[in-house]
Amino acid sequence: MLTGENRISNGDAFINGYNVKNDWQKVFVDDVLSGGNKRRLSLGIALVALPDVLLLDEPTTGVDPKARRLIWNVLSKVSIFIYRTALILTSHTMEECEALCTRLAIMVSGRFRCIGSAQHLKSKFGAGYTLLVRLKSIEAVDSIKKEIAIAFPGSTLKEQHVVQLNYELVKREGVTWSSLFERMEQLSARLEIADYSLCQTTLEQVFLEFSRNAMVSRTPNMP
């Protein structure tokens, strides 16, 4: 059986009439594969010998969601449950990083900015909550900004896109999820708020914050 782990001792194997030992360059069929299938094929080849360390560069880029979940499942089994292969991967998908990695490092402009578990990074660099508010009309923006500043002291408006406001709320001792939602429900009842979401700061937001800070530091001061 050809596994790639040992050299061929004897015998021959043929694909479409070509000897895989001597005519291996003619056996390639990568020109008929889609980008996603090429990714799956390259991953399968890498796993044939079950290496101690496996380096992966964005292993699920161009792969459909169902295949992506399948690849995650395979990599989880390889790294944790069965073979204990050490995985080192690069990815722009924070969901993928949280699903596969026990430790994460965020690189911005060629430099590592932080390293640790996903929860550690969210707690240290994204302390607090994220409040996303969508308004019914642009005329209500100023009044709602004032009300949110009163309801959530120390809140910071991170982004504004027409009728959508993105706030970072400071985590305060003794403040519960229920009290935060209660305040928002009171505001929604008397202000022109179409809908809102309230959640813990995500890993994606931590990454974007590092990126924004790096861009600001590189931007020259305007006269």
C-alpha positions as CSV (number, residue, x, y, z in Angstrom):
1,M,0.0,0.0,0.0
2,L,1.4,3.4,-0.9
3,T,1.2,5.8,2.1
4,G,4.2,8.1,1.4
5,E,5.7,7.1,4.7
6,N,8.1,4.4,3.3
7,R,9.9,4.1,0.0
8,I,8.5,1.7,-2.6
9,S,10.2,-1.7,-2.1
10,N,9.0,-3.6,-5.1
11,G,6.0,-3.8,-7.5
12,D,4.3,-1.1,-9.7
13,A,1.2,1.0,-9.5
14,F,-0.5,2.6,-12.5
15,I,-3.0,5.5,-12.9
16,N,-4.4,6.0,-16.3
17,G,-1.6,3.9,-17.7
18,Y,1.2,5.9,-16.1
19,N,3.6,4.3,-13.5
20,V,3.4,6.3,-10.3
21,K,7.0,5.6,-9.5
22,N,8.6,6.7,-12.8
23,D,5.9,8.8,-14.5
24,W,4.6,10.6,-11.4
25,Q,4.6,14.0,-13.1
26,K,2.1,12.7,-15.7
27,V,-0.3,11.4,-13.1
28,F,-1.2,14.9,-11.8
29,V,-4.8,15.9,-12.3
30,D,-4.7,19.2,-10.5
31,D,-5.6,21.1,-13.6
32,V,-9.2,19.7,-13.5
33,L,-9.7,20.4,-9.8
34,S,-11.4,23.4,-8.3
35,G,-9.6,25.5,-5.7
36,G,-11.5,23.9,-2.9
37,N,-10.8,20.4,-4.1
38,K,-7.1,21.3,-4.5
39,R,-7.1,22.3,-0.8
40,R,-8.7,19.1,0.2
41,L,-6.2,17.1,-1.9
42,S,-3.2,18.9,-0.5
43,L,-4.4,18.3,3.0
44,G,-5.0,14.6,2.4
45,I,-1.5,14.3,1.0
46,A,-0.1,16.0,4.0
47,L,-1.9,13.7,6.4
48,V,-0.9,10.4,4.6
49,A,2.3,10.0,6.7
50,L,0.8,11.4,9.9
51,P,3.7,13.8,10.7
52,D,4.5,15.0,14.2
53,V,4.2,18.6,13.1
54,L,1.8,19.8,10.3
55,L,2.1,23.3,8.8
56,L,-1.0,24.6,7.2
57,D,-1.5,27.9,5.3
58,E,-5.2,28.8,5.3
59,P,-6.3,25.2,4.8
60,T,-10.0,26.0,4.2
61,T,-9.7,29.0,1.8
62,G,-12.1,28.4,-1.2
63,V,-13.8,25.5,0.5
64,D,-17.6,25.3,0.9
65,P,-19.0,25.5,4.4
66,K,-19.8,21.8,4.6
67,A,-16.3,20.7,3.5
68,R,-14.9,23.3,5.9
69,R,-16.6,21.6,8.9
70,L,-15.4,18.2,7.7
71,I,-11.8,19.5,7.5
72,W,-12.1,21.0,11.0
73,N,-13.3,17.6,12.3
74,V,-10.5,15.7,10.7
75,L,-7.8,18.2,12.0
76,S,-9.3,18.1,15.5
77,K,-9.1,14.3,15.5
78,V,-5.5,14.3,14.1
79,S,-4.3,16.9,16.6
80,I,-6.2,16.0,19.8
81,F,-8.0,12.7,19.9
82,I,-6.0,10.2,17.9
83,Y,-2.5,11.0,16.6
84,R,-1.4,14.0,18.6
85,T,0.0,15.8,15.6
86,A,1.0,19.4,16.4
87,L,-0.8,21.8,14.0
88,I,0.6,25.2,13.2
89,L,-1.8,27.1,10.9
90,T,-2.3,30.6,9.5
91,S,-5.9,31.8,8.9
92,H,-7.9,35.0,8.5
93,T,-11.0,33.3,9.9
94,M,-11.3,33.8,13.6
95,E,-14.0,31.1,13.8
96,E,-11.5,28.6,12.4
97,C,-8.8,29.7,14.9
98,E,-11.2,29.3,17.8
99,A,-12.3,25.9,16.5
100,L,-8.9,24.4,16.0
101,C,-6.3,26.2,18.1
102,T,-5.5,26.0,21.8
103,R,-3.1,29.0,21.5
104,L,-3.4,31.9,19.1
105,A,-1.0,34.6,18.0
106,I,-2.2,37.7,16.2
107,M,0.2,39.2,13.6
108,V,-0.2,42.7,12.3
109,S,2.3,44.3,9.9
110,G,4.7,41.3,10.2
111,R,4.9,41.5,14.0
112,F,3.2,39.3,16.7
113,R,1.1,41.5,18.8
114,C,-0.2,39.0,21.3
115,I,-0.3,35.2,22.1
116,G,-2.5,33.1,24.3
117,S,-5.7,31.2,24.4
118,A,-8.8,32.6,22.7
119,Q,-10.5,33.4,26.0
120,H,-7.3,35.0,27.3
121,L,-7.0,37.3,24.4
122,K,-10.7,38.3,24.5
123,S,-10.5,39.0,28.2
124,K,-7.2,40.9,28.1
125,F,-7.6,42.9,24.9
126,G,-11.3,43.1,24.4
127,A,-12.5,43.6,28.0
128,G,-16.1,44.6,28.1
129,Y,-19.1,44.1,25.8
130,T,-20.0,45.0,22.3
131,L,-23.3,46.8,21.7
132,L,-24.6,47.1,18.2
133,V,-27.6,49.4,17.7
134,R,-29.5,49.9,14.5
135,L,-31.8,53.0,14.3
136,K,-35.0,53.6,12.5
137,S,-33.9,56.9,11.1
138,I,-30.8,59.0,10.8
139,E,-32.5,61.9,12.6
140,A,-32.5,59.9,15.9
141,V,-28.7,59.5,16.0
142,D,-27.8,62.4,18.2
143,S,-30.5,61.8,20.8
144,I,-29.7,58.1,21.0
145,K,-26.0,58.8,21.5
146,K,-26.9,61.0,24.5
147,E,-29.2,58.4,26.0
148,I,-26.6,55.6,25.6
149,A,-23.9,57.8,27.2
150,I,-26.2,58.2,30.2
151,A,-27.3,54.6,30.4
152,F,-23.8,53.2,30.0
153,P,-21.2,55.4,31.6
154,G,-17.8,55.0,30.1
155,S,-19.1,53.6,26.8
156,T,-17.1,54.3,23.7
157,L,-18.5,54.7,20.2
158,K,-16.1,52.6,18.0
159,E,-17.8,52.9,14.7
160,Q,-20.8,54.6,13.0
161,H,-22.3,53.7,9.7
162,V,-25.3,55.9,8.9
163,V,-28.0,54.4,11.2
164,Q,-25.8,51.7,12.8
165,L,-23.8,52.5,16.0
166,N,-21.1,50.2,17.4
167,Y,-20.3,50.7,21.0
168,E,-17.7,49.2,23.4
169,L,-19.1,49.0,26.9
170,V,-16.9,48.9,30.0
171,K,-17.1,45.8,32.1
172,R,-18.1,46.9,35.6
173,E,-18.1,44.9,38.8
174,G,-21.6,43.8,39.8
175,V,-23.1,44.6,36.4
176,T,-25.0,41.5,35.1
177,W,-26.2,40.6,31.7
178,S,-29.8,41.0,32.8
179,S,-29.2,44.5,33.9
180,L,-27.6,45.4,30.6
181,F,-30.5,44.0,28.6
182,E,-33.0,45.7,30.9
183,R,-31.5,49.1,30.2
184,M,-31.5,48.4,26.4
185,E,-35.1,47.3,26.5
186,Q,-36.1,50.6,28.3
187,L,-34.2,52.6,25.7
188,S,-35.8,50.6,22.8
189,A,-39.3,51.2,24.2
190,R,-39.0,55.0,24.1
191,L,-36.4,55.7,21.3
192,E,-36.3,55.0,17.6
193,I,-34.2,51.8,17.9
194,A,-35.0,49.2,15.2
195,D,-33.0,46.4,16.9
196,Y,-29.8,45.8,18.8
197,S,-27.4,43.1,19.8
198,L,-25.3,42.8,23.0
199,C,-22.4,40.3,23.3
200,Q,-18.9,39.7,24.7
201,T,-16.1,41.2,22.6
202,T,-15.3,38.6,19.9
203,L,-11.9,37.5,18.7
204,E,-12.6,39.1,15.3
205,Q,-13.0,42.5,17.1
206,V,-9.8,42.0,19.0
207,F,-8.0,41.4,15.7
208,L,-9.6,44.4,14.0
209,E,-8.7,46.6,16.9
210,F,-5.0,45.6,16.6
211,S,-5.2,46.3,12.8
212,R,-6.8,49.7,13.4
213,N,-4.2,50.7,15.9
214,A,-1.4,49.7,13.6
215,M,-2.9,51.8,10.7
216,V,-3.2,54.8,13.0
217,S,0.4,54.5,14.1
218,R,1.5,54.3,10.5
219,T,-0.6,57.3,9.4
220,P,1.5,60.5,9.4
221,N,0.1,63.5,11.3
222,M,-1.7,65.9,9.0
223,P,-0.6,69.6,9.2
